[in-house]
Structure formats: structure tokens, C-alpha cells
Amino acid sequence: MRLSEFWLAVSDEFGADYGRVLTHDLVLGAVGGFTAEQAVAKGIPVREIWLALCEATDVPAERRYGVGQREPKKS
């Protein structure tokens, strides 16, 4: 997962505004007790951060994988 895909997944799942609040304020024990923004800055893989965020907010398993993937460009 790329960083841009992470932010797209956050926006898709939580909405742009609430997603930014979550990533700024919610402390994720699964990534060392950092917020998602802090974990990104520390270089923790964004897929790991995404899954920790999903776990902490009870996102159903079926929405945790593939979210944030952009549609392929049409040639």
C-alpha cells in the first residue's frame, strides 16, 4: 500500500474530515502507541497503520483489504 492509497482508503472509509481527525488524534497501540500521522512520520509501513486503524475503529474485515486502490487507467 502506498501512502496515497492509505489516504484514499481513510477518506473512503471515514470521510475526509473525520478521517483526518482519526489519523491525527486516535492513538493506535498496534503501531507503538502513535497516531496514524505519527506512525507515517516514523516510517511504519502504511499497510500496517491502515490495518491498525481498521482494528481500532471496528471496520469490518471485508472492507480492510483492497480499499484505497485506484481503478486502473484506461488506455
C-alpha positions, 0 to 999 in steps of 0.5 A: 500500500502506498501512502496515497492509497492509505489516504484514499482508503481513510477518506473512503472509509471515514470521510475526509474530515473525520478521517483526518481527525482519526489519523491525527488524534486516535492513538493506535497501540498496534503501531507503538502507541502513535497516531496514524500521522505519527506512525507515517512520520516514523516510517511504519509501513502504511499497510500496517497503520491502515490495518491498525486503524481498521482494528481500532475503529471496528471496520469490518474485515471485508472492507480492510483489504483492497480499499484505497486502490485506484481503478486502473487507467484506461488506455 
